[in-house]
Amino acid sequence: MSDEHAPRMTSHRPYLLRALYEWIVDNGMTPHVLVDAEQPGVRVPTHAVKEGRVVLNIAERAVTRLEMDNAGVRFSARFGGVSHPVDVPISAVLAIYARETGHGMVLPEDVGGPAPDPDDEPPAPDDGPGGDDAPAPKRGSHLRVVK
């Protein structure tokens, strides 16, 4: 089956996030998420943001009313002793990991999304150096160890 006729699927990112959250919790660890705080729809206290990113502890003991669905992650948490509502769209979640070990995952780029417009023409093939067999450019990691 060619890609042009393949059915579009919903985003796989929220499913990975929930599965990794469950795995971390089942192992008695503390789940943390790394969030791109500059994406639209992110609602976190601005004083918690460092260099456009924020690490959030999403353990049950650290938050109230935790909701993780296909749209995002929502909860209420205390920052500096003051309760704040937090809303993070799935697209803004960069990674989830266990605080104690660092084990987790940088969430991959999304493969879901809206179906393409059938009137759109596919991009012209690139006749540049390397052709179709050229490897994709490597992206540097944007994660850093926070203690």
CYANA upper distance limits for C-alpha pairs under 8 A (distance plus 0.5 A):
  1 MET  CA      5 HIS  CA      7.45
  1 MET  CA      6 ALA  CA      7.18
  2 SER  CA      6 ALA  CA      6.89
  8 ARG  CA    112 GLY  CA      6.89
  8 ARG  CA    113 GLY  CA      7.71
  8 ARG  CA    114 PRO  CA      7.70
  8 ARG  CA    115 ALA  CA      6.34
  9 MET  CA    111 VAL  CA      8.24
  9 MET  CA    112 GLY  CA      5.60
  9 MET  CA    113 GLY  CA      7.55
 10 THR  CA    111 VAL  CA      8.42
 10 THR  CA    112 GLY  CA      5.17
 10 THR  CA    113 GLY  CA      6.48
 11 SER  CA     70 ASN  CA      8.22
 11 SER  CA    110 ASP  CA      6.48
 11 SER  CA    111 VAL  CA      6.64
 11 SER  CA    112 GLY  CA      4.69
 11 SER  CA    113 GLY  CA      6.74
 12 HIS  CA     16 LEU  CA      6.90
 12 HIS  CA    110 ASP  CA      7.32
 12 HIS  CA    111 VAL  CA      7.53
 12 HIS  CA    112 GLY  CA      7.35
 13 ARG  CA     17 LEU  CA      6.63
 13 ARG  CA     90 ILE  CA      7.51
 13 ARG  CA    107 LEU  CA      7.10
 13 ARG  CA    108 PRO  CA      7.78
 13 ARG  CA    110 ASP  CA      7.03
 14 PRO  CA     18 ARG  CA      6.66
 14 PRO  CA     68 MET  CA      8.17
 14 PRO  CA     69 ASP  CA      7.11
 14 PRO  CA     70 ASN  CA      5.71
 14 PRO  CA     71 ALA  CA      8.13
 14 PRO  CA     72 GLY  CA      7.88
 14 PRO  CA     90 ILE  CA      6.87
 15 TYR  CA     19 ALA  CA      6.61
 15 TYR  CA     70 ASN  CA      8.06
 16 LEU  CA     20 LEU  CA      6.54
 16 LEU  CA    107 LEU  CA      8.08
 17 LEU  CA     21 TYR  CA      6.54
 17 LEU  CA     96 ILE  CA      7.44
 17 LEU  CA    107 LEU  CA      8.22
 18 ARG  CA     22 GLU  CA      6.69
 18 ARG  CA     68 MET  CA      7.53
 19 ALA  CA     23 TRP  CA      6.70
 20 LEU  CA     24 ILE  CA      6.58
 20 LEU  CA     96 ILE  CA      7.69
 20 LEU  CA     97 TYR  CA      8.40
 20 LEU  CA    104 GLY  CA      7.45
 20 LEU  CA    105 MET  CA      8.36
 21 TYR  CA     25 VAL  CA      6.68
 21 TYR  CA     31 PRO  CA      6.74
 21 TYR  CA     96 ILE  CA      7.89
 22 GLU  CA     26 ASP  CA      6.38
 23 TRP  CA     27 ASN  CA      6.82
 24 ILE  CA     28 GLY  CA      7.18
 24 ILE  CA     29 MET  CA      5.90
 24 ILE  CA     30 THR  CA      7.25
 24 ILE  CA     31 PRO  CA      6.56
 24 ILE  CA     97 TYR  CA      7.98
 24 ILE  CA     98 ALA  CA      6.52
 24 ILE  CA    104 GLY  CA      8.45
 25 VAL  CA     29 MET  CA      5.91
 25 VAL  CA     30 THR  CA      7.04
 25 VAL  CA     31 PRO  CA      7.34
 25 VAL  CA     59 ALA  CA      8.27
 29 MET  CA     98 ALA  CA      6.25
 29 MET  CA     99 ARG  CA      7.50
 29 MET  CA    100 GLU  CA      6.96
 30 THR  CA     57 ASN  CA      7.74
 30 THR  CA     58 ILE  CA      8.10
 30 THR  CA     59 ALA  CA      6.17
 30 THR  CA     98 ALA  CA      5.80
 30 THR  CA     99 ARG  CA      5.99
 30 THR  CA    100 GLU  CA      7.39
 31 PRO  CA     57 ASN  CA      6.60
 31 PRO  CA     58 ILE  CA      6.19
 31 PRO  CA     59 ALA  CA      6.12
 31 PRO  CA     96 ILE  CA      7.29
 31 PRO  CA     97 TYR  CA      6.24
 31 PRO  CA     98 ALA  CA      5.32
 31 PRO  CA     99 ARG  CA      6.81
 32 HIS  CA     55 VAL  CA      7.00
 32 HIS  CA     56 LEU  CA      5.86
 32 HIS  CA     57 ASN  CA      4.94
 32 HIS  CA     58 ILE  CA      6.18
 32 HIS  CA     59 ALA  CA      7.99
 32 HIS  CA     96 ILE  CA      6.16
 32 HIS  CA     97 TYR  CA      6.00
 32 HIS  CA     98 ALA  CA      6.66
 32 HIS  CA     99 ARG  CA      6.78
 33 VAL  CA     55 VAL  CA      6.10
 33 VAL  CA     56 LEU  CA      5.79
 33 VAL  CA     57 ASN  CA      7.19
 33 VAL  CA     58 ILE  CA      7.70
 33 VAL  CA     93 VAL  CA      7.26
 33 VAL  CA     94 LEU  CA      7.84
 33 VAL  CA     95 ALA  CA      6.07
 33 VAL  CA     96 ILE  CA      4.87
 33 VAL  CA     97 TYR  CA      7.01
 34 LEU  CA     53 ARG  CA      7.45
 34 LEU  CA     54 VAL  CA      6.41
 34 LEU  CA     55 VAL  CA      5.09
 34 LEU  CA     56 LEU  CA      7.07
 34 LEU  CA     93 VAL  CA      6.63
 34 LEU  CA     94 LEU  CA      5.94
 34 LEU  CA     95 ALA  CA      5.60
 34 LEU  CA     96 ILE  CA      6.85
 35 VAL  CA     53 ARG  CA      6.06
 35 VAL  CA     54 VAL  CA      5.80
 35 VAL  CA     55 VAL  CA      6.74
 35 VAL  CA     56 LEU  CA      8.14
 35 VAL  CA     88 VAL  CA      8.14
 35 VAL  CA     92 ALA  CA      6.06
 35 VAL  CA     93 VAL  CA      5.19
 35 VAL  CA     94 LEU  CA      5.96
 35 VAL  CA     95 ALA  CA      7.78
 36 ASP  CA     52 GLY  CA      6.69
 36 ASP  CA     53 ARG  CA      5.34
 36 ASP  CA     54 VAL  CA      7.32
 36 ASP  CA     92 ALA  CA      5.57
 36 ASP  CA     93 VAL  CA      7.00
 36 ASP  CA     94 LEU  CA      7.09
 37 ALA  CA     42 VAL  CA      6.35
 37 ALA  CA     43 ARG  CA      8.30
 37 ALA  CA     44 VAL  CA      7.95
 37 ALA  CA     49 VAL  CA      7.32
 37 ALA  CA     52 GLY  CA      5.86
 37 ALA  CA     53 ARG  CA      5.62
 37 ALA  CA     54 VAL  CA      6.81
 37 ALA  CA     92 ALA  CA      7.58
 38 GLU  CA     42 VAL  CA      7.63
 38 GLU  CA     52 GLY  CA      6.20
 38 GLU  CA     53 ARG  CA      7.97
 39 GLN  CA     92 ALA  CA      6.49
 41 GLY  CA     87 ASP  CA      7.84
 41 GLY  CA     88 VAL  CA      7.28
 41 GLY  CA     89 PRO  CA      6.87
 42 VAL  CA     86 VAL  CA      8.31
 42 VAL  CA     87 ASP  CA      6.22
 42 VAL  CA     88 VAL  CA      5.30
 42 VAL  CA     89 PRO  CA      6.87
 42 VAL  CA     92 ALA  CA      7.74
 43 ARG  CA     85 PRO  CA      7.95
 43 ARG  CA     86 VAL  CA      5.80
 43 ARG  CA     87 ASP  CA      5.36
 43 ARG  CA     88 VAL  CA      6.84
 44 VAL  CA     48 ALA  CA      7.89
 44 VAL  CA     49 VAL  CA      8.37
 44 VAL  CA     84 HIS  CA      8.10
 44 VAL  CA     85 PRO  CA      7.74
 44 VAL  CA     86 VAL  CA      5.66
 44 VAL  CA     87 ASP  CA      7.33
 44 VAL  CA     88 VAL  CA      8.44
 45 PRO  CA     49 VAL  CA      7.76
 45 PRO  CA     79 PHE  CA      8.18
 45 PRO  CA     84 HIS  CA      7.57
 45 PRO  CA     86 VAL  CA      8.39
 48 ALA  CA     54 VAL  CA      6.82
 48 ALA  CA     79 PHE  CA      8.26
 49 VAL  CA     53 ARG  CA      6.00
 49 VAL  CA     54 VAL  CA      5.37
 50 LYS  CA     54 VAL  CA      6.69
 57 ASN  CA     62 ALA  CA      7.07
 57 ASN  CA     63 VAL  CA      8.36
 58 ILE  CA     62 ALA  CA      6.82
 58 ILE  CA     63 VAL  CA      6.69
 58 ILE  CA     66 LEU  CA      8.23
 59 ALA  CA     63 VAL  CA      6.99
 60 GLU  CA     64 THR  CA      7.51
 60 GLU  CA     66 LEU  CA      7.96
 62 ALA  CA     77 ALA  CA      7.13
 62 ALA  CA     78 ARG  CA      8.40
 63 VAL  CA     75 PHE  CA      6.80
 63 VAL  CA     76 SER  CA      6.19
 63 VAL  CA     77 ALA  CA      5.27
 63 VAL  CA     78 ARG  CA      8.12
 64 THR  CA     75 PHE  CA      6.33
 64 THR  CA     76 SER  CA      5.73
 64 THR  CA     77 ALA  CA      6.92
 65 ARG  CA     74 ARG  CA      8.15
 65 ARG  CA     75 PHE  CA      5.72
 65 ARG  CA     76 SER  CA      6.99
 66 LEU  CA     73 VAL  CA      7.82
 66 LEU  CA     74 ARG  CA      6.30
 66 LEU  CA     75 PHE  CA      4.97
 66 LEU  CA     76 SER  CA      7.84
 67 GLU  CA     72 GLY  CA      8.47
 67 GLU  CA     73 VAL  CA      6.18
 67 GLU  CA     74 ARG  CA      5.64
 67 GLU  CA     75 PHE  CA      6.81
 68 MET  CA     72 GLY  CA      6.37
 68 MET  CA     73 VAL  CA      5.06
 68 MET  CA     74 ARG  CA      7.09
 69 ASP  CA     73 VAL  CA      7.16
 70 ASN  CA     90 ILE  CA      7.60
 71 ALA  CA     89 PRO  CA      6.38
 71 ALA  CA     90 ILE  CA      6.32
 72 GLY  CA     87 ASP  CA      7.67
 72 GLY  CA     88 VAL  CA      5.97
 72 GLY  CA     89 PRO  CA      4.62
 72 GLY  CA     90 ILE  CA      4.91
 72 GLY  CA     91 SER  CA      8.40
 73 VAL  CA     86 VAL  CA      8.43
 73 VAL  CA     87 ASP  CA      6.40
 73 VAL  CA     88 VAL  CA      5.63
 73 VAL  CA     89 PRO  CA      6.89
 73 VAL  CA     90 ILE  CA      7.41
 74 ARG  CA     85 PRO  CA      8.09
 74 ARG  CA     86 VAL  CA      6.05
 74 ARG  CA     87 ASP  CA      5.05
 74 ARG  CA     88 VAL  CA      6.87
 75 PHE  CA     85 PRO  CA      6.52
 75 PHE  CA     86 VAL  CA      5.85
 75 PHE  CA     87 ASP  CA      7.32
 76 SER  CA     83 SER  CA      7.06
 76 SER  CA     84 HIS  CA      6.06
 76 SER  CA     85 PRO  CA      4.87
 76 SER  CA     86 VAL  CA      6.21
 77 ALA  CA     82 VAL  CA      8.50
 77 ALA  CA     83 SER  CA      5.84
 77 ALA  CA     84 HIS  CA      6.03
 77 ALA  CA     85 PRO  CA      7.08
 77 ALA  CA     86 VAL  CA      7.78
 78 ARG  CA     82 VAL  CA      5.50
 78 ARG  CA     83 SER  CA      4.68
 78 ARG  CA     84 HIS  CA      6.55
 79 PHE  CA     83 SER  CA      6.85
 79 PHE  CA     84 HIS  CA      7.45
 88 VAL  CA     92 ALA  CA      6.84
 88 VAL  CA     93 VAL  CA      7.57
 89 PRO  CA     93 VAL  CA      7.56
 93 VAL  CA    107 LEU  CA      7.96
 94 LEU  CA    106 VAL  CA      6.41
 94 LEU  CA    107 LEU  CA      6.16
 95 ALA  CA    104 GLY  CA      7.97
 95 ALA  CA    105 MET  CA      6.09
 95 ALA  CA    106 VAL  CA      4.62
 95 ALA  CA    107 LEU  CA      5.77
 96 ILE  CA    104 GLY  CA      6.05
 96 ILE  CA    105 MET  CA      6.13
 96 ILE  CA    106 VAL  CA      7.11
 96 ILE  CA    107 LEU  CA      8.10
 97 TYR  CA    102 GLY  CA      6.03
 97 TYR  CA    103 HIS  CA      5.79
 97 TYR  CA    104 GLY  CA      4.38
 97 TYR  CA    105 MET  CA      6.75
 98 ALA  CA    102 GLY  CA      5.59
 98 ALA  CA    103 HIS  CA      5.97
 98 ALA  CA    104 GLY  CA      6.73
 99 ARG  CA    103 HIS  CA      8.45
116 PRO  CA    120 ASP  CA      7.99
126 ASP  CA    131 GLY  CA      6.92
126 ASP  CA    132 ASP  CA      7.96
127 ASP  CA    131 GLY  CA      6.21
129 PRO  CA    134 ALA  CA      8.39
130 GLY  CA    134 ALA  CA      5.22
